[in-house]
Structure formats: C-alpha cells, structure tokens
Amino acid sequence: MQKRLPEYLKRPIIDTEKTKNVRRILKKNSLNTVCENARCPNKNECYTCNTATFLIMGNVCTRNCRYCNISCKKPEPLDVNEPLHIASAVKDLGLKYTVITSVTRDDLPDGGAGHFANCIYEIRKISPEVKIEILTPDFKGDREALDKIIIAHPQVFNHNIETVKRLFKTARPQGNYDCSIDVLKYVKNNSSIITKSGLMVGLGETFEEIEETLKDLKSAGVDILTIGQYIQPSKAHLEVEKYYTPDEFKELDKLALKTGFNHRQIGPLVRSSYRAAELV
C-alpha cells in the first residue's frame, strides 16, 4: 500500500509575476529545467527568487534510474546553440549564481562533458561575475571527460551518490557506487574546485548505511553535503519505504557534522540544488 505523504512534505502552489517571468525567459530560450522535468517540490520557491536549475542536453535520459521522473528513451542530437541560450537566460534572469545539470548521455563519446564546459565558457563570456555550479552524471568514470570539466573550472562540481551502496543497483541499475565515489575523488585530487554530493533517504537504508556512505564521501574529499527525503514521482517508480520525520533529519544533521561536513543542507524537502548559493 502506498504511504501517505506527510503534511510537512507538501508545498503550496505559488504563481506570481516572478514565477511567470522565469517561465517566460526559459521558454524564450527553449530551455529545460530539472525543476519541471523532475517535479521538484521547491520549484515555485526557487522561481520566486528568480532561480532555476538548467537541464541541458535534452529532457530524455539514456539511463533508467528507478527514482527519477525524467523519461528514458533515445535522445535527440545535441543543440550546439544551447550553451549560448543558457548564457542569455542567466543574464536575463540577473543571476549571480547558476546551477546546470543534465540528463545522462551515454550515447556521446565524452558523455556530454564538452557540452557542460561550453556552457561554462559561454556564461563567462556574457556574465563573468556569475558563479557556476554543475551537477553531472558519472561520465562512466572517464577521466578525459572529467578533465574537460576541470579545465573549464566551475566554482562547484556536484555529483550525487543518491543512495547507500546496498541499494545502489536497485535505484541506479546502470550506475556504479564505487565509480561515483571515484569521480568525486578525481575532481578533488586534480583541481581546486569545491566538490559536492547528496543522497535521498527513504528507500530502505539503515542509519549505519547512511553513516558509511557519508564516510565514503568524506574520504573522497567532498566539501558540501545535501540530504533530503525521497518522494515517489509515480506508481511506476520505487516505493517510499519510510518518511523520515523532521526530528530524524536533525539526527542526520548531527551525524553529518560528526562525519566532518561543516557545509551541508539537510531536511525533508532538500534537493541537491536547493539554496545552492547559500552553501558556497
């Protein structure tokens, strides 16, 4: 039986001139956001603050992660003008901090790392003062692909571990836990870029498994941590095994601090890009 969504996880619908303006600018530049595609519960709050997390390389994924609302099918060719459109939207929205993420593109030789880099370069041409955070797939651990990101040098490199090792193959059948840890470690060891990762809870993990995951992330040199509640996007996705209470999130916050994460965002509705600028 599907568990009922607790009241503290519900968000009101807000529609203001600001949220309409964000949608207008995104539409004008033919851009996707993870806010819309992944049905983020914080979407309207972020739009009200004139922020959005850009979703590049299309809105279909080559992987079929069982928690994610983005559809899995054959992707369209890359839009070579997308980096310029992203840069234009960043300027039009008056952003000082921007977050760019993507679908996974295993069909591309570099997994789309070069496209991420081009987005960074185009933003800096138009708005050199803007800080840039990218949230990337694992690029299958390809170090040449990661080197393209390192050379472009965003302020923050984020790659989410998403869940504990035991549940990783259930949630991310085409991914690999150790590969994700190695990606974070490689960027940290070969650059001065701030690194970040996050996980969702509620898939059946134990407190001890969460602690082990946090230790693995800390060993990889991760600077910033996010933890939020998994919410099932549809009946076709993994079921929620547990809704953590606000008090349990406080316990997770204490655990993260004990593990060495001074910079962290932990709470029921936290997502990896939520209030990202505040953590940097």
N, C-alpha and C positions, 0 to 999 in steps of 0.2 A: 504494500500500500504506500502511495506517495505521501511523504511527510509534508505537513502544512507549513507554509512559510511564516516564520515568526514576525510579529509586528515590527521589531527593530530592524528588520531587513527590507522593509517596504519604503519606497521613496515616492513622494508626491510628483505629479506631472506639472512641470513649470513651463509655461510658454510666454515669453516676454519679447520685447523688441530685440534684446540682445541675443536670445537663442535663435530668433528668426534671422538675424543678421549673420550669425555664424553659418547657419544652413545655406543662406544666400551666397556667401563667399565660397563655401565648399562646392555648391552647385555650379557657380560661375567658372570655377577652375576644374570642374569634372573630377573631383577628388572623393575618395572613400575615407571613412574614419572607422577605427576599431570600435568607437563609441556606438555607432549604429550597427555595424556588422556583428559584433559580439554581444549586443544588447546589454551594454554596461549600465548598472543601476545608478551610476553617478553622472550620466551623460548631461542631464539638464543643469546640474550644479556647475559642471565644467563649462558648458556653453554660456551660462550666465556670467562666468568670469572671462569670457572671450577666449577660451582654450579648447583644444580638441587634439586627440592623438591621431595623426595621419596614418592611414593604412595604404602602403604602397605596393606596387606590382600586382594590382588587381584585387578582386574580392573573392576569389576561389583558391583553394589550397591543394597542394599535391599530397598532403598527409591528412589522415582521418583521425585526429585526436578525439577521444570519446567524450570529452567535456566541453568541446568548443562548438560554437554556433556557426562558424564560418564553413560554408559547404566545400566538399572535396570533389573536384572533377578536373577535366583538362583545362588548364589556364590559357588565357589569351596571350599573344605576344606582348612583350614589354612596351609600354608607351615611352618613347625616348624623350618626349616633352614633359613627362611627369615631374622630374626634378625642378624644372622652371615653374611649373604650376604650383608646386609645393612652396617654392620661394616666394611667389606672388601672393599666395594665401597668407603666409607668415607675415608679410609686410602689410597686407590689407587688414589683418586682424590686430596688428600692432603688438605682436607677441615679443616678449623679452626672453621667453624660454619655450622651446618647442620639443615635442616628443614625436618620433617617427617609428612606426613598427611596420611589419609586413606579414603577408601570408608566407608559408614555406614554399620555395620554388626549387624543388629537387630536379626539375627539368632543365634548369640553367646550369652551365658549366661551373660558375662560381657561386651558385645558389642565390644570386642577386646581390652579392656583396658590392660589386662595382656600381650598381644602381643606388644602393644606400650611400656610397661615397659621393656619387654625383649629386644626390640631394643635399648633402652637407656642403659641397662646393658651391652649388647654386644659391643656397640660403646665405652663405657668407659673402657672395658677390653683391647681393642686394641689401642684406641686413647683417653686416659684420659683427654687430654687438650682440646678436642673439645667441644664447646658449642652446646647445643641441644635445638631446638625449635620444639614443636609438635603442630599440628593443628588437633584437634579432632572433631568427631561428638558429639552429646549431651549425648550419653550412656543412653538415656531416663531418665536422671537425677539421675541415680543410684549412690548413694554415696559410696557404697563399691567399685564400679568400679573406681570412681574418686579417692578414697583413694589409689588404686594401682598406679595411676599416681603420686599422691602426694609423696608417698614413693620413687618412682623412681627419683623424683625431677629433671625434665628438667629445664634448665635455664628459658625458656619461655613456658607458656601454652596459646595456641591460640584457641579460639572457635568463629567462625564468626556468628554474628547475621544476616548478609546478607541483610536484608531489614527492613522496618518500620513495626510496629505492624499491621496496617490495611491490608497490603499486604502479611503478613507472610504466611497465609494459602493458598493463591494463589500460591506463589512461592515455599513454602515448605509444601505441604499438610499433610505430616506425622510428621512434627515438631511442636514445640510449642514455641512461643516467650518468655513467662514467664519462661519456663523450661530452655531455653538457657541463659537467664539473671541469673537464679539461679545457673546454672553450673559455670558460671564465678565468681559469688559471693562466692560460696562454696570453690573453689580453692583459692581465695584471702584470705578468712577468716580463712583458715586452713593450710596455708603454707606461705613461703616467696618467692614463685615463682612469677616471673613477669607475669602479665596477659595481653592478647592482644585480640582485636576483630576488625572486619571490616564489612563494608557494601558496596554494589554496588548501584549506583544510575542510574535512567533511566527507572524505572518500573512504574512511575506514582505517586511517592511520592511527597509531598509538602515540602517546606523548613521548615515549622513548624513541620512537622512529623519527619524530619531528626533531628531537634533540640531536640525533645522529646526523640528520640532514643539515641542520644549522652548523654543526661542527665541520661537516664536509665543505660547506660554503665558506666558512671562516678560513679553513685550511687553503682554499683556493684564492684567498685574498679579497673576497667580496667586501665592499665598503658599506653598501646600503642594502637593507633587507625590507621586503614587504610580505605581509601575511594577511590573507582575507578568507572569507567563507566561500566555498564552492556553492553556487546556485545552479540547479539543473535547468539548462535552456529549454529543453523539451523532453517528452517521454522517450524519445529515441536516444537520449544521452545517458551517461552514467547517473545512477540514482544517488541522491544525497544519503549518506549513511548516518550523518549526525550534524545537527545545527549547534555550533558552539555558542555558548552564552557570552554576553559581554564580560562577565567575571572570568570565564575561561580564556578569553582573549587577553585579559590582564595578566593571567598566569603565563601565557605565551610571550607576552611582552617582557615579563621578568626573566623568562628563560633566554630570550634573545639578548637581553642586556648581560646576563650571566655568561653567555657564549662570546660576548665581545662586540655585539652590534650596537654601537652608540647612535648610529643613524638608522632609523627604522620607522616604518609606518605599519602598525598592526591593529586590526579591528575588523568587525564583521563585514563592512562594505568596502574595505580597502582593496584596490586593484593596483596593478604594477605601475600605472601612470598617474594614479590619484595624488593630487597635490605634489607632483614630482619636483617642482622648483623649490618648494619649501625644504626638501631634504638635502639640497645641494648647497 
